[in-house]
């Protein structure tokens, strides 16, 4: 996305204002996700980090509904996860990574989760982070999300994904080159 100045990774003032407003509304509506954290402090940190703000806008624009889910006292960073009820709608029908995408001979998806996350300046949730997210609500009851896959599994051609069914969080495996209309990915951003 380019702003009016032609800068690919910077938001226009109107985009920045709209994003900050949406993030503030979501923050105030979902206090259970970030007890004890103050929006004004978070907003100041966001305004001081335009590249991170751009990445949050990418999360928002692709349907992720990013929200603050924690604060890392060691690094002084706020942690944002995609908190949309289902895996972000504009990040579905993609395989796991670029290697998997290249391995497909026909019916290639348009992108991969790892590559798309990299382009957005975010990372895929790990299995642990996915489970932490599920402690804050019920997510992916109809969809599933690729999660960061350990190297030893990926070396064998597999990749992991998670969802929530029957009141439980499940972790599954699939060929990394597979893709489905209901599978995408959730991201994490530290600011």
Phi, psi and omega in degrees: 000131178252143174269185185294340178273357180085001180280121185292326186244038175222145180265149172289165180298323178294318178296316180299313180298316180296318180294312180299323178295314180297318180295320180295315179300314180296318179301313182290327182285334187238055183301335180295341182280341188210053181303136176084359180261150185249126183299319183301320179294318179295315180299319179298320179293320178297315182296334179276355183231075185301327179292321178292322177297320176299316179297319176299322178295321177297319177299316181294313184296334180265008174093016185280340183049060182297144178212156178287130179238359179178175179222129179265107183296329182292318184259346183074024183254143171271145185248124178249135171241156168290124184243020176296149182303319178243164181306140187310128190297327181267017177232027181257172180061044179230149177277185188286305184216178183299322178299317178295319179299315180294332183286342180286128181275327179214166181053047180290139172289169183284343184195181175234158182297312183296316180293318180296317178300316179300318178297329181275348182080025180233178176235156174292147173296146170278170176302317180298315179297321178300317179295322176298316178302317183293345174283344182265353182170190178247113185239153177059048177279345178234348183236182174219162184227129171300143173235160181304126186258133177302146183304320183295329176285317181296325179298336178267007177093001182261170175208156183256147172218160183228158171202180178237121178220147175055031180077012181230155175265129180244145173244130181232173175234156178204164172297136184299337182277351182287156174206149184219154182297338182254010178244129176222222176207155175249145183244166175232142176223133178252130182235000000 
